[in-house]
């Protein structure tokens, strides 16, 4: 698995990541969602550089222009609910892409132990497509792996791009063991070192779903 950390380079992405983390700015849920959407757009642009392109001719009012257009077999998937604004940003750029959605959540037991429950998945066949799987936080990595496996039950993507703005060191090791092949690229904006005993990322940013859409029941 290849890892690309966009946060290592100075760009406007770092401002959006900083605002996601800021506990004062977080109080504005509309800005939190918008920042996630803008981050999704930045990741989509970077992913677009890795795609295959085909020459074509476009007729303008004054003549013929030679253009290179990206491949169209793209599937954008996200894990509900925190990933929805990120999904929107990616879809803003890949507006011809197909879409998939996976409902996954932590089910806690004793001693802060939890399992990931996948209760719903809606996806077209990913066979031979470019899969872009987005999730806001990559804490343990379990949700992304299960979501990826669920989508792959229907077919094998040609290449998978995992888009996760904030990841933990632990999750990178977890994914490298379970998604080791060369057809997976992980895109992150920041990598944090610590996980709490409840598997929350530190410094992280808190619960992205709650910050974007309000407290859950």
N, C-alpha and C positions, 0 to 999 in steps of 0.2 A: 504494500500500500504506500502510495506517495503522499506526503504531507506538504501542503503549501500554506505557510503562515503569512498572510498579507499584512498583519500588524507589525512585522519586522521592518517594513519599509514605511517611510513617512508619506502619508496621504490623508485626505479628508476622512477616510474610513476611521482613523484613530479618534477623530473628534466625535463621530457618531457612537463608537464603542464607549468612549468616556461618558457621554451623555446617558447611555443605557445604564451605566454603573452608578451614576450620580444620584444619591438618595433624595436630593431636593428636586432635580429635574424629573425623576421618576414619578413624582406626584401628578404630573400632567400625562395622563394615559394616552391622550391623542398624540402627543409628541413622542412618547415611547413607541407607539405603533408606527408612527411615521419614520422614526429613526431605523427601526427594523426593516421597514420597506425600502428605505434608501440603501441600507446595508445589503439587502437582497439584490438591488440593482447593481451595486458595485461588484458583488460576487458573480452575477450573471455576465457582466462585461468581461471579467477575467476568465471565466469558463469559456466564453465565446472565442477566445484566442486559441483554444486548444482544439476546436472543431475542424472538421474537413469542410473545404469550400469548393464551390463549382463555378466556373466562369459562365456568365450569361450576358445577353444583350438586352438593354432596356431602351425603349423608344421614348425619346423626349419630344417636346414640341419642335425642336430644331435639328434632331438627328438621332443617332444611335450611340448610346454610352455602353462601354464595356465595364461590367461589374463582377465582383466575386460574392456569391451568396452562401451563407452557411447551410449545413444539412438541416433537414426539416424533421427527421425522426427523433424528436426530443420528448421526454416524459418528465414532467415536474411533479414531484411527490413531496408531501409534508406530513409531519406527525401533529395531530390535533392536540391542543388548541393553540399553544404558544407559537407554533410555526406559521400560522396563517398570514401575519403581516410580511414575514420573510418570503413566503410563497408568492404573495402579491408582487413584491419587488422583483423577484426572478421572472415572474410571468409578464411583468411590464416590458421586459426586454425580449423574452422568448414567447411572444404573444401568439404564435401558431402552435405552441406545444400542447400535447395532451396532458391530462392532470390525474393525479392519484392522491388519495387521502387515507391515512391510517390513524385509528383511535387507539392510543396506548397510554397506560397510566401505571403508577406505582401502587401496589396493594401491600400495605404494611401489616406485619404480624408482630411478634414479640421482639423486644430488644432492638427495635429500629430495623429489623430485617424486612426486606420487601422483595416481591417478585414483580416483574413487568407483565401486565395483562394486555394483550392485544384483542380488542373486542370487535373491531370493525375495520374492513379494508375495502376500498373501492378503487380499482385500477384497470386500465386497459392492458392488453398483453404487452409486456416490455421487451419481447424477443427482438434482439438486434438493434434496439433503440439506445440512445444516450439517456441515461437516467440521472436526474438531478434530485437528490433526496435531501430535504432541508429540515433542520431542527435548530431551535435557538440555542439550547445548551447541551453540551456533551459532557455529562457528569461521569457516569460509569461506562457509558457506551452501549448498555444493554438494549435500550429502546431502539436505537438506530440499527443495530444488528438484527433485531427481531423484525423491524419494519422492512429492512432489506430482504430478509429471508422470506417474508410474507409475499412481497412483490415478486420475488424470483420463483415462487411456486407456479406462477403463470407463464414464465419464460425467462430467458437469460439475457440481460442487457449487454450491449456491446461494450459499454464503459459506464461506470458509475461515478458521479461526482457527489460527495457528501459535503453539504454546506452547513457549517455550524459556527456562528460568530465567536462563541466562547467555549473552550474545551478545557478539560483537566489533563494533567500529565497521565493520570491513571487510565483515562479513556483511550489515549493514544496507544498505550500498551495493549489494552483489551482488544481494540480494533485490529491492531497489527497481527494478533494471534488468530483472530476469527475471520478477517478479511485480508489475507496476506497477498493475494494475487495482484498482478500488475494492472488489472483492469479496474482498479478503484483508486480514486484520488480524494483525499480529505482536504477541504479548504476551511481555514479558520482565520479569525481576526485577532485572537489572543489565546494564550495557553497559560492557565493558572496551575500552581503547584499543588494546592491543598484540597482535600475532600474531608468534610466533617464525618462524624460517626453516623450521620443520617444521609451521607452521600450528597451533600450540598457543596458546590464549588466555592472556594474562598480564594480571593475576594469576591469573585463572581458578580452577581447583581441581584440575587433574590429569586423569587418565583416569577419567571417571565410571563406565564399565562395569567397570573393574578394581576401583574402590573399592566398588561395589555388590555385585559377584559374584565377585571374585577375579581373579588374573592369567589371561590367555588364553595359549594355546599359541603 
